[in-house]
């Protein structure tokens, strides 16, 4: 599962802009809360961002 996050410099218009809907369970959660985001992985592994060395 991959959520669409906003890019650097993005400013929310209101508090609802911080809420995402989980595609698995349909519950809304605050994407600023890392613990809540991890709970909505529903057992799926966390994808790593590619890095350049």
mmCIF entry with sequence, helices, sheets and N, C-alpha, C, O atoms, coordinates in Angstrom:
data_MODEL
# 
_entry.id   MODEL 
# 
_entity.id                         1 
_entity.type                       polymer 
_entity.pdbx_number_of_molecules   1 
# 
_entity_poly.entity_id                      1 
_entity_poly.type                           'polypeptide(L)' 
_entity_poly.nstd_linkage                   no 
_entity_poly.nstd_monomer                   no 
_entity_poly.pdbx_seq_one_letter_code       
;(UNK)(UNK)(UNK)(UNK)(UNK)(UNK)(UNK)(UNK)(UNK)(UNK)(UNK)(UNK)(UNK)(UNK)(UNK)(UNK)
(UNK)(UNK)(UNK)(UNK)(UNK)(UNK)(UNK)(UNK)(UNK)(UNK)(UNK)(UNK)(UNK)(UNK)(UNK)(UNK)
(UNK)(UNK)(UNK)(UNK)(UNK)(UNK)(UNK)(UNK)(UNK)(UNK)(UNK)(UNK)(UNK)(UNK)(UNK)(UNK)
(UNK)(UNK)(UNK)(UNK)(UNK)
;
_entity_poly.pdbx_seq_one_letter_code_can   XXXXXXXXXXXXXXXXXXXXXXXXXXXXXXXXXXXXXXXXXXXXXXXXXXXXX 
_entity_poly.pdbx_strand_id                 A 
# 
loop_
_entity_poly_seq.entity_id 
_entity_poly_seq.num 
_entity_poly_seq.mon_id 
_entity_poly_seq.hetero 
1 1  UNK n 
1 2  UNK n 
1 3  UNK n 
1 4  UNK n 
1 5  UNK n 
1 6  UNK n 
1 7  UNK n 
1 8  UNK n 
1 9  UNK n 
1 10 UNK n 
1 11 UNK n 
1 12 UNK n 
1 13 UNK n 
1 14 UNK n 
1 15 UNK n 
1 16 UNK n 
1 17 UNK n 
1 18 UNK n 
1 19 UNK n 
1 20 UNK n 
1 21 UNK n 
1 22 UNK n 
1 23 UNK n 
1 24 UNK n 
1 25 UNK n 
1 26 UNK n 
1 27 UNK n 
1 28 UNK n 
1 29 UNK n 
1 30 UNK n 
1 31 UNK n 
1 32 UNK n 
1 33 UNK n 
1 34 UNK n 
1 35 UNK n 
1 36 UNK n 
1 37 UNK n 
1 38 UNK n 
1 39 UNK n 
1 40 UNK n 
1 41 UNK n 
1 42 UNK n 
1 43 UNK n 
1 44 UNK n 
1 45 UNK n 
1 46 UNK n 
1 47 UNK n 
1 48 UNK n 
1 49 UNK n 
1 50 UNK n 
1 51 UNK n 
1 52 UNK n 
1 53 UNK n 
# 
_struct_asym.id          A 
_struct_asym.entity_id   1 
# 
loop_
_struct_conf.conf_type_id 
_struct_conf.id 
_struct_conf.pdbx_PDB_helix_id 
_struct_conf.beg_label_comp_id 
_struct_conf.beg_label_asym_id 
_struct_conf.beg_label_seq_id 
_struct_conf.pdbx_beg_PDB_ins_code 
_struct_conf.end_label_comp_id 
_struct_conf.end_label_asym_id 
_struct_conf.end_label_seq_id 
_struct_conf.pdbx_end_PDB_ins_code 
_struct_conf.beg_auth_comp_id 
_struct_conf.beg_auth_asym_id 
_struct_conf.beg_auth_seq_id 
_struct_conf.end_auth_comp_id 
_struct_conf.end_auth_asym_id 
_struct_conf.end_auth_seq_id 
_struct_conf.pdbx_PDB_helix_class 
_struct_conf.details 
_struct_conf.pdbx_PDB_helix_length 
HELX_P HELX_P1 AA1 UNK A 15 ? UNK A 18 ? UNK A 15 UNK A 18 5 ? 4 
HELX_P HELX_P2 AA2 UNK A 34 ? UNK A 39 ? UNK A 34 UNK A 39 1 ? 6 
# 
_struct_conf_type.id          HELX_P 
_struct_conf_type.criteria    ? 
_struct_conf_type.reference   ? 
# 
_struct_sheet.id               AA1 
_struct_sheet.type             ? 
_struct_sheet.number_strands   2 
_struct_sheet.details          ? 
# 
_struct_sheet_order.sheet_id     AA1 
_struct_sheet_order.range_id_1   1 
_struct_sheet_order.range_id_2   2 
_struct_sheet_order.offset       ? 
_struct_sheet_order.sense        anti-parallel 
# 
loop_
_struct_sheet_range.sheet_id 
_struct_sheet_range.id 
_struct_sheet_range.beg_label_comp_id 
_struct_sheet_range.beg_label_asym_id 
_struct_sheet_range.beg_label_seq_id 
_struct_sheet_range.pdbx_beg_PDB_ins_code 
_struct_sheet_range.end_label_comp_id 
_struct_sheet_range.end_label_asym_id 
_struct_sheet_range.end_label_seq_id 
_struct_sheet_range.pdbx_end_PDB_ins_code 
_struct_sheet_range.beg_auth_comp_id 
_struct_sheet_range.beg_auth_asym_id 
_struct_sheet_range.beg_auth_seq_id 
_struct_sheet_range.end_auth_comp_id 
_struct_sheet_range.end_auth_asym_id 
_struct_sheet_range.end_auth_seq_id 
AA1 1 UNK A 19 ? UNK A 21 ? UNK A 19 UNK A 21 
AA1 2 UNK A 28 ? UNK A 30 ? UNK A 28 UNK A 30 
# 
loop_
_atom_site.group_PDB 
_atom_site.id 
_atom_site.type_symbol 
_atom_site.label_atom_id 
_atom_site.label_alt_id 
_atom_site.label_comp_id 
_atom_site.label_asym_id 
_atom_site.label_entity_id 
_atom_site.label_seq_id 
_atom_site.pdbx_PDB_ins_code 
_atom_site.Cartn_x 
_atom_site.Cartn_y 
_atom_site.Cartn_z 
_atom_site.occupancy 
_atom_site.B_iso_or_equiv 
_atom_site.pdbx_formal_charge 
_atom_site.auth_seq_id 
_atom_site.auth_comp_id 
_atom_site.auth_asym_id 
_atom_site.auth_atom_id 
_atom_site.pdbx_PDB_model_num 
ATOM 1   N N  . UNK A 1 1  ? 0.847   -1.168 0.000  1.00 0.00 ? 1  UNK A N  1 
ATOM 2   C CA . UNK A 1 1  ? 0.000   0.000  0.000  1.00 0.00 ? 1  UNK A CA 1 
ATOM 3   C C  . UNK A 1 1  ? 0.895   1.233  0.000  1.00 0.00 ? 1  UNK A C  1 
ATOM 4   O O  . UNK A 1 1  ? 1.878   1.289  0.738  1.00 0.00 ? 1  UNK A O  1 
ATOM 5   N N  . UNK A 1 2  ? 0.570   2.185  -0.794 1.00 0.00 ? 2  UNK A N  1 
ATOM 6   C CA . UNK A 1 2  ? 1.352   3.408  -0.881 1.00 0.00 ? 2  UNK A CA 1 
ATOM 7   C C  . UNK A 1 2  ? 0.408   4.609  -0.831 1.00 0.00 ? 2  UNK A C  1 
ATOM 8   O O  . UNK A 1 2  ? -0.441  4.772  -1.707 1.00 0.00 ? 2  UNK A O  1 
ATOM 9   N N  . UNK A 1 3  ? 0.560   5.444  0.193  1.00 0.00 ? 3  UNK A N  1 
ATOM 10  C CA . UNK A 1 3  ? -0.245  6.646  0.305  1.00 0.00 ? 3  UNK A CA 1 
ATOM 11  C C  . UNK A 1 3  ? 0.397   7.754  -0.505 1.00 0.00 ? 3  UNK A C  1 
ATOM 12  O O  . UNK A 1 3  ? 1.617   7.782  -0.668 1.00 0.00 ? 3  UNK A O  1 
ATOM 13  N N  . UNK A 1 4  ? -0.412  8.662  -1.009 1.00 0.00 ? 4  UNK A N  1 
ATOM 14  C CA . UNK A 1 4  ? 0.116   9.817  -1.723 1.00 0.00 ? 4  UNK A CA 1 
ATOM 15  C C  . UNK A 1 4  ? 0.350   10.928 -0.702 1.00 0.00 ? 4  UNK A C  1 
ATOM 16  O O  . UNK A 1 4  ? -0.592  11.439 -0.097 1.00 0.00 ? 4  UNK A O  1 
ATOM 17  N N  . UNK A 1 5  ? 1.597   11.287 -0.523 1.00 0.00 ? 5  UNK A N  1 
ATOM 18  C CA . UNK A 1 5  ? 1.947   12.353 0.411  1.00 0.00 ? 5  UNK A CA 1 
ATOM 19  C C  . UNK A 1 5  ? 2.230   13.631 -0.356 1.00 0.00 ? 5  UNK A C  1 
ATOM 20  O O  . UNK A 1 5  ? 2.507   13.597 -1.555 1.00 0.00 ? 5  UNK A O  1 
ATOM 21  N N  . UNK A 1 6  ? 2.162   14.735 0.325  1.00 0.00 ? 6  UNK A N  1 
ATOM 22  C CA . UNK A 1 6  ? 2.378   16.038 -0.295 1.00 0.00 ? 6  UNK A CA 1 
ATOM 23  C C  . UNK A 1 6  ? 3.867   16.353 -0.352 1.00 0.00 ? 6  UNK A C  1 
ATOM 24  O O  . UNK A 1 6  ? 4.651   15.827 0.438  1.00 0.00 ? 6  UNK A O  1 
ATOM 25  N N  . UNK A 1 7  ? 4.245   17.201 -1.276 1.00 0.00 ? 7  UNK A N  1 
ATOM 26  C CA . UNK A 1 7  ? 5.646   17.561 -1.451 1.00 0.00 ? 7  UNK A CA 1 
ATOM 27  C C  . UNK A 1 7  ? 6.065   18.656 -0.486 1.00 0.00 ? 7  UNK A C  1 
ATOM 28  O O  . UNK A 1 7  ? 5.221   19.313 0.124  1.00 0.00 ? 7  UNK A O  1 
ATOM 29  N N  . UNK A 1 8  ? 7.356   18.848 -0.353 1.00 0.00 ? 8  UNK A N  1 
ATOM 30  C CA . UNK A 1 8  ? 7.910   19.869 0.529  1.00 0.00 ? 8  UNK A CA 1 
ATOM 31  C C  . UNK A 1 8  ? 7.400   21.241 0.108  1.00 0.00 ? 8  UNK A C  1 
ATOM 32  O O  . UNK A 1 8  ? 7.321   21.546 -1.082 1.00 0.00 ? 8  UNK A O  1 
ATOM 33  N N  . UNK A 1 9  ? 7.059   22.056 1.082  1.00 0.00 ? 9  UNK A N  1 
ATOM 34  C CA . UNK A 1 9  ? 6.559   23.395 0.805  1.00 0.00 ? 9  UNK A CA 1 
ATOM 35  C C  . UNK A 1 9  ? 5.050   23.481 0.703  1.00 0.00 ? 9  UNK A C  1 
ATOM 36  O O  . UNK A 1 9  ? 4.491   24.576 0.647  1.00 0.00 ? 9  UNK A O  1 
ATOM 37  N N  . UNK A 1 10 ? 4.372   22.312 0.679  1.00 0.00 ? 10 UNK A N  1 
ATOM 38  C CA . UNK A 1 10 ? 2.915   22.297 0.599  1.00 0.00 ? 10 UNK A CA 1 
ATOM 39  C C  . UNK A 1 10 ? 2.331   22.851 1.886  1.00 0.00 ? 10 UNK A C  1 
ATOM 40  O O  . UNK A 1 10 ? 2.813   22.529 2.972  1.00 0.00 ? 10 UNK A O  1 
ATOM 41  N N  . UNK A 1 11 ? 1.302   23.677 1.780  1.00 0.00 ? 11 UNK A N  1 
ATOM 42  C CA . UNK A 1 11 ? 0.622   24.246 2.941  1.00 0.00 ? 11 UNK A CA 1 
ATOM 43  C C  . UNK A 1 11 ? -0.836  23.789 2.949  1.00 0.00 ? 11 UNK A C  1 
ATOM 44  O O  . UNK A 1 11 ? -1.527  23.918 1.939  1.00 0.00 ? 11 UNK A O  1 
ATOM 45  N N  . UNK A 1 12 ? -1.310  23.256 4.079  1.00 0.00 ? 12 UNK A N  1 
ATOM 46  C CA . UNK A 1 12 ? -2.708  22.810 4.138  1.00 0.00 ? 12 UNK A CA 1 
ATOM 47  C C  . UNK A 1 12 ? -3.663  23.994 4.143  1.00 0.00 ? 12 UNK A C  1 
ATOM 48  O O  . UNK A 1 12 ? -3.376  25.036 4.732  1.00 0.00 ? 12 UNK A O  1 
ATOM 49  N N  . UNK A 1 13 ? -4.791  23.823 3.488  1.00 0.00 ? 13 UNK A N  1 
ATOM 50  C CA . UNK A 1 13 ? -5.823  24.859 3.487  1.00 0.00 ? 13 UNK A CA 1 
ATOM 51  C C  . UNK A 1 13 ? -6.604  24.826 4.805  1.00 0.00 ? 13 UNK A C  1 
ATOM 52  O O  . UNK A 1 13 ? -7.087  25.857 5.273  1.00 0.00 ? 13 UNK A O  1 
ATOM 53  N N  . UNK A 1 14 ? -6.723  23.616 5.405  1.00 0.00 ? 14 UNK A N  1 
ATOM 54  C CA . UNK A 1 14 ? -7.423  23.458 6.677  1.00 0.00 ? 14 UNK A CA 1 
ATOM 55  C C  . UNK A 1 14 ? -6.973  22.137 7.317  1.00 0.00 ? 14 UNK A C  1 
ATOM 56  O O  . UNK A 1 14 ? -6.162  21.412 6.740  1.00 0.00 ? 14 UNK A O  1 
ATOM 57  N N  . UNK A 1 15 ? -7.496  21.830 8.499  1.00 0.00 ? 15 UNK A N  1 
ATOM 58  C CA . UNK A 1 15 ? -7.094  20.623 9.219  1.00 0.00 ? 15 UNK A CA 1 
ATOM 59  C C  . UNK A 1 15 ? -7.442  19.343 8.464  1.00 0.00 ? 15 UNK A C  1 
ATOM 60  O O  . UNK A 1 15 ? -6.733  18.345 8.594  1.00 0.00 ? 15 UNK A O  1 
ATOM 61  N N  . UNK A 1 16 ? -8.513  19.352 7.681  1.00 0.00 ? 16 UNK A N  1 
ATOM 62  C CA . UNK A 1 16 ? -8.911  18.156 6.930  1.00 0.00 ? 16 UNK A CA 1 
ATOM 63  C C  . UNK A 1 16 ? -7.854  17.736 5.917  1.00 0.00 ? 16 UNK A C  1 
ATOM 64  O O  . UNK A 1 16 ? -7.808  16.571 5.523  1.00 0.00 ? 16 UNK A O  1 
ATOM 65  N N  . UNK A 1 17 ? -7.010  18.661 5.495  1.00 0.00 ? 17 UNK A N  1 
ATOM 66  C CA . UNK A 1 17 ? -5.955  18.318 4.539  1.00 0.00 ? 17 UNK A CA 1 
ATOM 67  C C  . UNK A 1 17 ? -4.919  17.369 5.134  1.00 0.00 ? 17 UNK A C  1 
ATOM 68  O O  . UNK A 1 17 ? -4.151  16.749 4.398  1.00 0.00 ? 17 UNK A O  1 
ATOM 69  N N  . UNK A 1 18 ? -4.892  17.249 6.470  1.00 0.00 ? 18 UNK A N  1 
ATOM 70  C CA . UNK A 1 18 ? -3.956  16.344 7.135  1.00 0.00 ? 18 UNK A CA 1 
ATOM 71  C C  . UNK A 1 18 ? -4.525  14.932 7.298  1.00 0.00 ? 18 UNK A C  1 
ATOM 72  O O  . UNK A 1 18 ? -3.824  14.033 7.761  1.00 0.00 ? 18 UNK A O  1 
ATOM 73  N N  . UNK A 1 19 ? -5.786  14.734 6.922  1.00 0.00 ? 19 UNK A N  1 
ATOM 74  C CA . UNK A 1 19 ? -6.431  13.442 7.103  1.00 0.00 ? 19 UNK A CA 1 
ATOM 75  C C  . UNK A 1 19 ? -6.391  12.638 5.813  1.00 0.00 ? 19 UNK A C  1 
ATOM 76  O O  . UNK A 1 19 ? -6.690  13.153 4.735  1.00 0.00 ? 19 UNK A O  1 
ATOM 77  N N  . UNK A 1 20 ? -6.020  11.375 5.936  1.00 0.00 ? 20 UNK A N  1 
ATOM 78  C CA . UNK A 1 20 ? -6.024  10.447 4.810  1.00 0.00 ? 20 UNK A CA 1 
ATOM 79  C C  . UNK A 1 20 ? -7.036  9.355  5.110  1.00 0.00 ? 20 UNK A C  1 
ATOM 80  O O  . UNK A 1 20 ? -7.309  9.060  6.273  1.00 0.00 ? 20 UNK A O  1 
ATOM 81  N N  . UNK A 1 21 ? -7.591  8.756  4.073  1.00 0.00 ? 21 UNK A N  1 
ATOM 82  C CA . UNK A 1 21 ? -8.497  7.625  4.236  1.00 0.00 ? 21 UNK A CA 1 
ATOM 83  C C  . UNK A 1 21 ? -7.746  6.355  3.878  1.00 0.00 ? 21 UNK A C  1 
ATOM 84  O O  . UNK A 1 21 ? -7.188  6.244  2.787  1.00 0.00 ? 21 UNK A O  1 
ATOM 85  N N  . UNK A 1 22 ? -7.731  5.405  4.786  1.00 0.00 ? 22 UNK A N  1 
ATOM 86  C CA . UNK A 1 22 ? -7.043  4.137  4.572  1.00 0.00 ? 22 UNK A CA 1 
ATOM 87  C C  . UNK A 1 22 ? -7.778  3.359  3.483  1.00 0.00 ? 22 UNK A C  1 
ATOM 88  O O  . UNK A 1 22 ? -8.982  3.131  3.596  1.00 0.00 ? 22 UNK A O  1 
ATOM 89  N N  . UNK A 1 23 ? -7.061  2.945  2.420  1.00 0.00 ? 23 UNK A N  1 
ATOM 90  C CA . UNK A 1 23 ? -7.724  2.200  1.360  1.00 0.00 ? 23 UNK A CA 1 
ATOM 91  C C  . UNK A 1 23 ? -8.137  0.788  1.775  1.00 0.00 ? 23 UNK A C  1 
ATOM 92  O O  . UNK A 1 23 ? -8.953  0.160  1.100  1.00 0.00 ? 23 UNK A O  1 
ATOM 93  N N  . UNK A 1 24 ? -7.580  0.284  2.879  1.00 0.00 ? 24 UNK A N  1 
ATOM 94  C CA . UNK A 1 24 ? -7.904  -1.065 3.341  1.00 0.00 ? 24 UNK A CA 1 
ATOM 95  C C  . UNK A 1 24 ? -9.157  -1.088 4.213  1.00 0.00 ? 24 UNK A C  1 
ATOM 96  O O  . UNK A 1 24 ? -10.077 -1.869 3.970  1.00 0.00 ? 24 UNK A O  1 
ATOM 97  N N  . UNK A 1 25 ? -9.187  -0.213 5.242  1.00 0.00 ? 25 UNK A N  1 
ATOM 98  C CA . UNK A 1 25 ? -10.311 -0.264 6.183  1.00 0.00 ? 25 UNK A CA 1 
ATOM 99  C C  . UNK A 1 25 ? -11.266 0.922  6.052  1.00 0.00 ? 25 UNK A C  1 
ATOM 100 O O  . UNK A 1 25 ? -12.361 0.889  6.613  1.00 0.00 ? 25 UNK A O  1 
ATOM 101 N N  . UNK A 1 26 ? -10.875 1.959  5.328  1.00 0.00 ? 26 UNK A N  1 
ATOM 102 C CA . UNK A 1 26 ? -11.742 3.103  5.129  1.00 0.00 ? 26 UNK A CA 1 
ATOM 103 C C  . UNK A 1 26 ? -11.735 4.117  6.258  1.00 0.00 ? 26 UNK A C  1 
ATOM 104 O O  . UNK A 1 26 ? -12.418 5.138  6.168  1.00 0.00 ? 26 UNK A O  1 
ATOM 105 N N  . UNK A 1 27 ? -10.980 3.863  7.318  1.00 0.00 ? 27 UNK A N  1 
ATOM 106 C CA . UNK A 1 27 ? -10.908 4.788  8.443  1.00 0.00 ? 27 UNK A CA 1 
ATOM 107 C C  . UNK A 1 27 ? -10.023 5.975  8.075  1.00 0.00 ? 27 UNK A C  1 
ATOM 108 O O  . UNK A 1 27 ? -9.010  5.821  7.393  1.00 0.00 ? 27 UNK A O  1 
ATOM 109 N N  . UNK A 1 28 ? -10.419 7.163  8.539  1.00 0.00 ? 28 UNK A N  1 
ATOM 110 C CA . UNK A 1 28 ? -9.584  8.349  8.312  1.00 0.00 ? 28 UNK A CA 1 
ATOM 111 C C  . UNK A 1 28 ? -8.620  8.503  9.468  1.00 0.00 ? 28 UNK A C  1 
ATOM 112 O O  . UNK A 1 28 ? -8.976  8.250  10.619 1.00 0.00 ? 28 UNK A O  1 
ATOM 113 N N  . UNK A 1 29 ? -7.378  8.924  9.160  1.00 0.00 ? 29 UNK A N  1 
ATOM 114 C CA . UNK A 1 29 ? -6.380  9.133  10.196 1.00 0.00 ? 29 UNK A CA 1 
ATOM 115 C C  . UNK A 1 29 ? -5.509  10.328 9.840  1.00 0.00 ? 29 UNK A C  1 
ATOM 116 O O  . UNK A 1 29 ? -5.413  10.720 8.677  1.00 0.00 ? 29 UNK A O  1 
ATOM 117 N N  . UNK A 1 30 ? -4.879  10.899 10.854 1.00 0.00 ? 30 UNK A N  1 
ATOM 118 C CA . UNK A 1 30 ? -4.023  12.069 10.690 1.00 0.00 ? 30 UNK A CA 1 
ATOM 119 C C  . UNK A 1 30 ? -2.655  11.594 10.201 1.00 0.00 ? 30 UNK A C  1 
ATOM 120 O O  . UNK A 1 30 ? -1.969  10.854 10.905 1.00 0.00 ? 30 UNK A O  1 
ATOM 121 N N  . UNK A 1 31 ? -2.258  12.016 9.002  1.00 0.00 ? 31 UNK A N  1 
ATOM 122 C CA . UNK A 1 31 ? -0.995  11.545 8.430  1.00 0.00 ? 31 UNK A CA 1 
ATOM 123 C C  . UNK A 1 31 ? 0.218   12.106 9.167  1.00 0.00 ? 31 UNK A C  1 
ATOM 124 O O  . UNK A 1 31 ? 1.336   11.644 8.938  1.00 0.00 ? 31 UNK A O  1 
ATOM 125 N N  . UNK A 1 32 ? 0.026   13.088 10.046 1.00 0.00 ? 32 UNK A N  1 
ATOM 126 C CA . UNK A 1 32 ? 1.147   13.618 10.845 1.00 0.00 ? 32 UNK A CA 1 
ATOM 127 C C  . UNK A 1 32 ? 1.490   12.678 11.998 1.00 0.00 ? 32 UNK A C  1 
ATOM 128 O O  . UNK A 1 32 ? 2.563   12.793 12.591 1.00 0.00 ? 32 UNK A O  1 
ATOM 129 N N  . UNK A 1 33 ? 0.588   11.751 12.320 1.00 0.00 ? 33 UNK A N  1 
ATOM 130 C CA . UNK A 1 33 ? 0.787   10.805 13.417 1.00 0.00 ? 33 UNK A CA 1 
ATOM 131 C C  . UNK A 1 33 ? 1.403   9.529  12.846 1.00 0.00 ? 33 UNK A C  1 
ATOM 132 O O  . UNK A 1 33 ? 0.702   8.699  12.267 1.00 0.00 ? 33 UNK A O  1 
ATOM 133 N N  . UNK A 1 34 ? 2.722   9.377  13.013 1.00 0.00 ? 34 UNK A N  1 
ATOM 134 C CA . UNK A 1 34 ? 3.441   8.246  12.442 1.00 0.00 ? 34 UNK A CA 1 
ATOM 135 C C  . UNK A 1 34 ? 2.900   6.916  12.957 1.00 0.00 ? 34 UNK A C  1 
ATOM 136 O O  . UNK A 1 34 ? 2.816   5.949  12.200 1.00 0.00 ? 34 UNK A O  1 
ATOM 137 N N  . UNK A 1 35 ? 2.535   6.859  14.232 1.00 0.00 ? 35 UNK A N  1 
ATOM 138 C CA . UNK A 1 35 ? 1.977   5.632  14.802 1.00 0.00 ? 35 UNK A CA 1 
ATOM 139 C C  . UNK A 1 35 ? 0.674   5.235  14.122 1.00 0.00 ? 35 UNK A C  1 
ATOM 140 O O  . UNK A 1 35 ? 0.450   4.059  13.834 1.00 0.00 ? 35 UNK A O  1 
ATOM 141 N N  . UNK A 1 36 ? -0.179  6.214  13.867 1.00 0.00 ? 36 UNK A N  1 
ATOM 142 C CA . UNK A 1 36 ? -1.443  5.933  13.186 1.00 0.00 ? 36 UNK A CA 1 
ATOM 143 C C  . UNK A 1 36 ? -1.182  5.460  11.759 1.00 0.00 ? 36 UNK A C  1 
ATOM 144 O O  . UNK A 1 36 ? -1.848  4.547  11.269 1.00 0.00 ? 36 UNK A O  1 
ATOM 145 N N  . UNK A 1 37 ? -0.210  6.085  11.095 1.00 0.00 ? 37 UNK A N  1 
ATOM 146 C CA . UNK A 1 37 ? 0.119   5.671  9.726  1.00 0.00 ? 37 UNK A CA 1 
ATOM 147 C C  . UNK A 1 37 ? 0.609   4.228  9.707  1.00 0.00 ? 37 UNK A C  1 
ATOM 148 O O  . UNK A 1 37 ? 0.235   3.465  8.816  1.00 0.00 ? 37 UNK A O  1 
ATOM 149 N N  . UNK A 1 38 ? 1.437   3.842  10.672 1.00 0.00 ? 38 UNK A N  1 
ATOM 150 C CA . UNK A 1 38 ? 1.933   2.462  10.737 1.00 0.00 ? 38 UNK A CA 1 
ATOM 151 C C  . UNK A 1 38 ? 0.806   1.477  11.031 1.00 0.00 ? 38 UNK A C  1 
ATOM 152 O O  . UNK A 1 38 ? 0.803   0.366  10.500 1.00 0.00 ? 38 UNK A O  1 
ATOM 153 N N  . UNK A 1 39 ? -0.150  1.870  11.870 1.00 0.00 ? 39 UNK A N  1 
ATOM 154 C CA . UNK A 1 39 ? -1.289  0.987  12.160 1.00 0.00 ? 39 UNK A CA 1 
ATOM 155 C C  . UNK A 1 39 ? -2.075  0.676  10.889 1.00 0.00 ? 39 UNK A C  1 
ATOM 156 O O  . UNK A 1 39 ? -2.633  -0.412 10.751 1.00 0.00 ? 39 UNK A O  1 
ATOM 157 N N  . UNK A 1 40 ? -2.116  1.615  9.980  1.00 0.00 ? 40 UNK A N  1 
ATOM 158 C CA . UNK A 1 40 ? -2.891  1.434  8.754  1.00 0.00 ? 40 UNK A CA 1 
ATOM 159 C C  . UNK A 1 40 ? -2.095  0.744  7.650  1.00 0.00 ? 40 UNK A C  1 
ATOM 160 O O  . UNK A 1 40 ? -2.534  0.706  6.501  1.00 0.00 ? 40 UNK A O  1 
ATOM 161 N N  . UNK A 1 41 ? -0.932  0.200  7.990  1.00 0.00 ? 41 UNK A N  1 
ATOM 162 C CA . UNK A 1 41 ? -0.203  -0.664 7.062  1.00 0.00 ? 41 UNK A CA 1 
ATOM 163 C C  . UNK A 1 41 ? -0.868  -2.045 7.035  1.00 0.00 ? 41 UNK A C  1 
ATOM 164 O O  . UNK A 1 41 ? -0.708  -2.791 6.069  1.00 0.00 ? 41 UNK A O  1 
ATOM 165 N N  . UNK A 1 42 ? -1.613  -2.384 8.091  1.00 0.00 ? 42 UNK A N  1 
ATOM 166 C CA . UNK A 1 42 ? -2.362  -3.641 8.198  1.00 0.00 ? 42 UNK A CA 1 
ATOM 167 C C  . UNK A 1 42 ? -1.486  -4.861 7.882  1.00 0.00 ? 42 UNK A C  1 
ATOM 168 O O  . UNK A 1 42 ? -1.888  -5.756 7.138  1.00 0.00 ? 42 UNK A O  1 
ATOM 169 N N  . UNK A 1 43 ? -0.281  -4.876 8.465  1.00 0.00 ? 43 UNK A N  1 
ATOM 170 C CA . UNK A 1 43 ? 0.598   -6.026 8.311  1.00 0.00 ? 43 UNK A CA 1 
ATOM 171 C C  . UNK A 1 43 ? 1.467   -6.014 7.066  1.00 0.00 ? 43 UNK A C  1 
ATOM 172 O O  . UNK A 1 43 ? 2.335   -6.873 6.909  1.00 0.00 ? 43 UNK A O  1 
ATOM 173 N N  . UNK A 1 44 ? 1.245   -5.051 6.179  1.00 0.00 ? 44 UNK A N  1 
ATOM 174 C CA . UNK A 1 44 ? 2.055   -4.950 4.968  1.00 0.00 ? 44 UNK A CA 1 
ATOM 175 C C  . UNK A 1 44 ? 3.427   -4.388 5.335  1.00 0.00 ? 44 UNK A C  1 
ATOM 176 O O  . UNK A 1 44 ? 3.526   -3.563 6.244  1.00 0.00 ? 44 UNK A O  1 
ATOM 177 N N  . UNK A 1 45 ? 4.480   -4.813 4.652  1.00 0.00 ? 45 UNK A N  1 
ATOM 178 C CA . UNK A 1 45 ? 5.801   -4.253 4.952  1.00 0.00 ? 45 UNK A CA 1 
ATOM 179 C C  . UNK A 1 45 ? 5.860   -2.773 4.567  1.00 0.00 ? 45 UNK A C  1 
ATOM 180 O O  . UNK A 1 45 ? 5.187   -2.329 3.637  1.00 0.00 ? 45 UNK A O  1 
ATOM 181 N N  . UNK A 1 46 ? 6.672   -2.034 5.295  1.00 0.00 ? 46 UNK A N  1 
ATOM 182 C CA . UNK A 1 46 ? 6.864   -0.614 5.017  1.00 0.00 ? 46 UNK A CA 1 
ATOM 183 C C  . UNK A 1 46 ? 7.811   -0.494 3.832  1.00 0.00 ? 46 UNK A C  1 
ATOM 184 O O  . UNK A 1 46 ? 8.920   -1.026 3.865  1.00 0.00 ? 46 UNK A O  1 
ATOM 185 N N  . UNK A 1 47 ? 7.377   0.204  2.781  1.00 0.00 ? 47 UNK A N  1 
ATOM 186 C CA . UNK A 1 47 ? 8.212   0.381  1.604  1.00 0.00 ? 47 UNK A CA 1 
ATOM 187 C C  . UNK A 1 47 ? 9.304   1.399  1.903  1.00 0.00 ? 47 UNK A C  1 
ATOM 188 O O  . UNK A 1 47 ? 9.055   2.429  2.529  1.00 0.00 ? 47 UNK A O  1 
ATOM 189 N N  . UNK A 1 48 ? 10.512  1.098  1.449  1.00 0.00 ? 48 UNK A N  1 
ATOM 190 C CA . UNK A 1 48 ? 11.618  2.030  1.629  1.00 0.00 ? 48 UNK A CA 1 
ATOM 191 C C  . UNK A 1 48 ? 11.716  2.921  0.419  1.00 0.00 ? 48 UNK A C  1 
ATOM 192 O O  . UNK A 1 48 ? 11.471  2.489  -0.707 1.00 0.00 ? 48 UNK A O  1 
ATOM 193 N N  . UNK A 1 49 ? 12.075  4.166  0.652  1.00 0.00 ? 49 UNK A N  1 
ATOM 194 C CA . UNK A 1 49 ? 12.302  5.093  -0.448 1.00 0.00 ? 49 UNK A CA 1 
ATOM 195 C C  . UNK A 1 49 ? 13.651  4.749  -1.083 1.00 0.00 ? 49 UNK A C  1 
ATOM 196 O O  . UNK A 1 49 ? 14.606  4.448  -0.367 1.00 0.00 ? 49 UNK A O  1 
ATOM 197 N N  . UNK A 1 50 ? 13.741  4.788  -2.392 1.00 0.00 ? 50 UNK A N  1 
ATOM 198 C CA . UNK A 1 50 ? 15.025  4.524  -3.031 1.00 0.00 ? 50 UNK A CA 1 
ATOM 199 C C  . UNK A 1 50 ? 16.025  5.638  -2.688 1.00 0.00 ? 50 UNK A C  1 
ATOM 200 O O  . UNK A 1 50 ? 15.660  6.808  -2.570 1.00 0.00 ? 50 UNK A O  1 
ATOM 201 N N  . UNK A 1 51 ? 17.272  5.248  -2.535 1.00 0.00 ? 51 UNK A N  1 
ATOM 202 C CA . UNK A 1 51 ? 18.317  6.226  -2.214 1.00 0.00 ? 51 UNK A CA 1 
ATOM 203 C C  . UNK A 1 51 ? 19.438  6.097  -3.234 1.00 0.00 ? 51 UNK A C  1 
ATOM 204 O O  . UNK A 1 51 ? 19.656  5.027  -3.802 1.00 0.00 ? 51 UNK A O  1 
ATOM 205 N N  . UNK A 1 52 ? 20.140  7.188  -3.458 1.00 0.00 ? 52 UNK A N  1 
ATOM 206 C CA . UNK A 1 52 ? 21.303  7.181  -4.339 1.00 0.00 ? 52 UNK A CA 1 
ATOM 207 C C  . UNK A 1 52 ? 22.536  7.293  -3.460 1.00 0.00 ? 52 UNK A C  1 
ATOM 208 O O  . UNK A 1 52 ? 22.550  8.047  -2.488 1.00 0.00 ? 52 UNK A O  1 
ATOM 209 N N  . UNK A 1 53 ? 23.563  6.543  -3.806 1.00 0.00 ? 53 UNK A N  1 
ATOM 210 C CA . UNK A 1 53 ? 24.823  6.610  -3.049 1.00 0.00 ? 53 UNK A CA 1 
ATOM 211 C C  . UNK A 1 53 ? 25.916  7.108  -3.935 1.00 0.00 ? 53 UNK A C  1 
ATOM 212 O O  . UNK A 1 53 ? 27.058  7.239  -3.493 1.00 0.00 ? 53 UNK A O  1 
# 
